[in-house]
Amino acid sequence: MNTPTLELSDVTFAYGRRAVLHEINLAIAAGEFVGLLGPNGSGKSTLLKLLYGQLQSAAGTVRLNGADLRTLAPREVARSIAVVPQESPDTFGFTVAERVLMGRHPFLGPFDFETEHDQTIAREAMLLTDTAQFAGRTLSEISGGERQRALIASALAQTPEILLLDEPTAMLDIRYQAQIISLLRRLNRERHMTIVITLHDVNLAALSCRRLVVLKAGRVVHDSTPQAVLTKERMADIYEVPLCRVEALLPQLEDEHS
């Protein structure tokens, strides 16, 4: 593995007295596409928030390109890491173009206006995500899948090295799920963007990620390729129900991730 671009060393986190993560050690190299899997309450979203500094660990260290995340200003972190959270701030009154342009804020001073360069980057992000066609419509006027692509476009307008996404396909139908996963795979393949994504859908994780990190009860229990992780026995142990479909995916995974 290359030098880690994101690294957690002995990270422990608790909400009050409720421990959520226990002594997490995880290194993510530049250009990786990593999926975080695990049952509800396993700590996936919390781990993601630790990676970009929304939460700070009670013990251990989170590093971005070798620097302790706690020593970096939020604006500095935002120039390297873009986030598509599970619950976005209420920006439904803004047009898609305005929401995407918000991605340029880490590069602007408190009294600065967006330049033509910022506008160009925002337009390119909308073209890449196929959202330019409804740039003038508000977020409340477009579908869930279109809105999710707009939020990804806003994240891409940050020109990040790393993209973190928390359940970006939740509540979307199969068509929009496929569009989002296809876009993320393209970003990873063509732009070598480091992507870390939390998912519930085992099949989507298998078809999108090159590496899967599985959490259970706040601990990493598996960290390997989809082929190694997605066995019927391991999935049954993690989710405590039998999952048979993953067996049929394994031959396809050999081709997808070769």
C-alpha positions in Angstrom: 0.0 0.0 0.0 1.1 3.6 -0.7 1.6 6.1 2.0 -1.8 6.5 3.7 -3.8 9.6 2.8 -6.2 9.0 5.7 -5.2 7.1 8.8 -6.8 6.2 12.1 -4.5 5.0 14.9 -6.0 3.4 18.0 -9.1 5.6 17.6 -11.9 5.2 20.3 -15.1 7.3 20.3 -18.1 7.5 22.6 -21.3 9.6 22.7 -21.3 10.4 26.4 -20.9 7.1 28.2 -22.0 5.0 25.2 -18.9 3.7 23.5 -19.3 3.5 19.7 -15.9 2.7 18.3 -13.1 0.8 20.0 -9.4 1.0 19.1 -9.8 1.5 15.3 -6.7 1.1 13.2 -7.3 1.9 9.5 -5.1 3.2 6.7 -6.5 4.4 3.4 -4.1 5.0 0.5 -4.6 7.6 -2.3 -6.8 6.3 -5.1 -8.6 3.6 -3.1 -12.3 2.9 -3.3 -13.3 1.7 0.2 -16.7 0.6 1.4 -17.7 0.6 5.0 -20.2 -2.1 5.8 -21.9 -3.3 9.0 -25.2 -3.6 10.7 -27.1 -0.6 12.1 -25.3 0.9 15.1 -21.9 -0.6 14.2 -20.2 2.8 13.9 -20.0 3.4 10.1 -21.3 6.9 10.1 -19.4 7.9 13.2 -16.2 6.6 11.7 -16.8 8.7 8.5 -17.4 11.8 10.6 -14.1 11.2 12.4 -12.3 11.0 9.0 -13.2 14.6 8.2 -13.2 16.1 11.7 -16.9 16.6 12.4 -16.2 14.4 15.5 -13.0 14.1 17.4 -11.9 10.9 19.0 -11.6 10.4 22.7 -8.4 8.6 22.2 -6.1 7.9 19.3 -5.2 10.0 16.2 -6.8 10.7 12.8 -4.3 11.9 10.2 -4.8 13.5 6.8 -1.7 13.2 4.6 0.4 12.6 7.7 -0.9 15.6 9.7 -3.0 15.3 12.8 -6.5 16.3 11.8 -6.9 18.3 15.0 -4.1 20.6 14.0 -5.8 21.6 10.7 -8.3 24.4 10.2 -11.7 23.3 8.9 -11.1 25.3 5.7 -7.8 23.4 5.1 -9.5 20.1 5.6 -12.3 21.1 3.2 -9.7 21.8 0.5 -8.7 18.1 0.6 -11.9 16.3 1.7 -15.4 16.7 0.4 -18.3 15.1 2.1 -21.8 14.0 1.0 -23.6 13.5 4.3 -26.6 11.3 4.9 -28.6 14.3 6.0 -27.8 17.5 4.2 -28.5 21.0 5.5 -31.8 22.5 4.3 -30.9 24.2 1.1 -34.1 23.5 -0.8 -34.6 27.2 -1.6 -31.4 27.3 -3.6 -31.1 26.4 -7.3 -28.9 23.5 -8.3 -26.3 25.9 -9.7 -26.3 27.9 -6.4 -25.9 24.7 -4.3 -23.1 23.4 -6.5 -21.3 26.8 -6.3 -21.3 26.5 -2.5 -18.6 23.9 -3.0 -16.2 26.7 -3.7 -16.5 28.3 -0.3 -13.4 26.7 1.2 -11.4 28.7 -1.4 -13.1 32.0 -0.7 -12.4 34.6 2.0 -15.3 35.8 4.2 -16.1 38.8 1.9 -15.1 37.3 -1.4 -17.4 36.6 -4.3 -17.0 33.7 -6.7 -14.7 34.3 -9.6 -15.1 33.2 -13.2 -12.7 30.4 -12.3 -15.1 29.2 -9.5 -18.0 29.4 -11.9 -16.1 27.3 -14.5 -15.3 24.6 -11.9 -18.9 24.5 -10.8 -20.1 24.2 -14.4 -17.7 21.3 -15.0 -18.9 19.5 -11.8 -22.5 19.8 -13.1 -21.5 18.5 -16.5 -19.7 15.6 -14.9 -22.7 14.7 -12.8 -25.3 15.4 -15.6 -27.0 18.0 -13.5 -26.4 21.1 -15.7 -29.7 20.3 -17.4 -31.6 21.5 -14.3 -29.2 24.1 -13.0 -31.9 26.7 -12.7 -34.3 24.5 -10.8 -34.5 24.4 -7.0 -33.5 21.3 -5.1 -37.2 20.8 -4.1 -38.2 20.7 -7.8 -36.0 17.7 -8.8 -36.1 14.0 -7.9 -34.2 12.3 -5.1 -31.7 10.8 -7.5 -31.1 14.2 -9.3 -30.8 15.9 -5.9 -28.2 13.4 -4.8 -26.2 14.0 -8.0 -26.4 17.7 -7.3 -25.0 17.2 -3.8 -22.1 15.2 -5.3 -21.6 17.9 -7.9 -21.3 20.4 -5.0 -18.7 18.2 -3.3 -16.8 17.9 -6.6 -16.7 21.7 -6.9 -14.4 21.6 -3.9 -11.9 19.8 -6.2 -11.1 17.3 -3.4 -8.5 14.6 -3.3 -10.9 12.6 -1.1 -14.6 12.1 -1.3 -16.5 10.7 1.7 -20.2 9.6 1.2 -22.6 8.4 3.9 -25.3 6.2 2.4 -25.6 8.1 -0.9 -27.9 5.6 -2.5 -30.3 5.3 0.5 -34.0 5.8 -0.5 -33.2 5.8 -4.2 -34.6 3.3 -6.7 -32.4 0.9 -8.7 -32.0 3.2 -11.6 -30.6 6.1 -9.5 -28.5 3.8 -7.4 -26.9 2.5 -10.6 -26.3 6.1 -11.8 -24.6 7.2 -8.5 -22.4 4.1 -8.3 -21.4 4.4 -12.0 -20.4 8.0 -11.4 -18.3 7.2 -8.3 -16.5 4.4 -10.1 -15.7 6.8 -13.0 -14.3 9.4 -10.6 -12.2 6.8 -8.9 -11.0 5.3 -12.2 -10.4 8.4 -14.3 -9.5 11.0 -11.6 -7.9 8.6 -9.2 -10.1 10.1 -6.5 -9.9 8.4 -3.1 -13.5 7.4 -2.2 -14.8 6.1 1.2 -18.5 5.2 1.2 -20.8 3.7 3.8 -23.4 1.3 2.4 -26.1 -1.0 3.7 -26.6 -2.8 0.4 -24.1 -5.7 0.2 -24.6 -6.1 -3.6 -23.9 -2.4 -4.3 -20.8 -2.6 -2.1 -19.6 -5.6 -4.0 -20.0 -4.0 -7.4 -18.5 -0.7 -6.5 -15.7 -1.0 -4.0 -12.3 -2.6 -4.4 -11.9 -2.9 -0.6 -14.4 -3.5 2.2 -14.0 -2.7 5.8 -16.7 -4.4 8.0 -17.6 -3.0 11.4 -19.5 -4.9 14.1 -20.2 -3.5 17.6 -17.7 -0.7 17.0 -14.7 -2.9 15.9 -13.2 -3.7 12.5 -13.9 -7.4 12.0 -12.9 -7.7 8.3 -10.8 -5.6 6.0 -10.1 -7.2 2.6 -11.3 -7.5 -1.0 -15.0 -8.1 -1.7 -14.2 -11.6 -2.8 -12.7 -12.4 0.6 -15.3 -10.6 2.7 -18.5 -11.4 1.0 -18.8 -15.1 1.8 -22.1 -16.6 2.9 -20.6 -17.6 6.2 -19.1 -14.2 7.0 -22.2 -12.3 6.0 -24.4 -14.5 8.1 -22.1 -14.0 11.1 -22.0 -10.2 10.7 -25.7 -9.6 10.0 -27.0 -12.6 12.0 -29.2 -13.7 9.1 -28.4 -16.0 6.2 -27.4 -14.1 3.0 -27.2 -16.3 -0.1 -27.1 -13.9 -3.0 -23.5 -12.9 -2.3 -22.3 -16.3 -3.4 -23.6 -15.7 -6.9 -21.8 -12.4 -7.1 -18.3 -13.8 -6.6 -17.5 -14.8 -10.2 -18.6 -11.4 -11.4 -16.4 -9.7 -8.8 -13.4 -11.4 -10.1 -14.0 -9.6 -13.5 -15.1 -6.3 -12.0 -12.1 -5.8 -9.7 -9.4 -7.5 -11.8 
